[in-house]
């Protein structure tokens, strides 16, 4: 029972938590990219509708 491993420090726990969050975020972004690649092309008109309305009023 003479373990020389000390308990994780607060900084180590934070690093591990941030690393896990980064991996999760990366997986989510990759999944979004894959779904966009397999979907149909974007058919929305270029630009913002609100900006086009403002130009008409001028």
N, C-alpha and C positions, 0 to 999 in steps of 0.2 A: 504494500500500500504506500510505497514511497514514490509516488509519481512526481516527476520533476516538471510536469506541464502545469503551468499556472492558468488560472481561469482567464477567459478572454477579457481584455480590457474594454472599456467603453468605446475607445477609438476603433478597436478591431471589430466590435459588433457593428459600429456605424459603417465601416468600410464594407463589411459583408452585406449589410442591408442595402447600401447604395449599389453595390455590384449586382445584386439580385434584381433591383429595380431597373438597372440599366439593361440587363439581359432581357427582362420582361418587355421593356419598351422596345428594344430592338426586334424581338420576335413579333410584336404587334405591328410595327412599321413594315416589316418584311411581308407579313400576311396582307396588309393593306395594299402594298405594291403588287403582290401576286394577284389579288382580286381585281385590281385596276387593269392589269395587263390582260386578264382573261375576259374582261367586260368589253362592251361595245365602245366605239369612239365617242368622245364627248360631243354632243350636238348643241350645246348651249351657244347663244350668240356671243361674239367677242365683246369685251368691255362690260361695264356695269350699266344696267338699265337706268339707274338714277342719274348717272352722269349724262346720258343721252337726253333725258328729259330736261335737264338744266340747259343744255345747249339749244334746245328748241325754243325755250323761253327768251333767250337773249336776243 
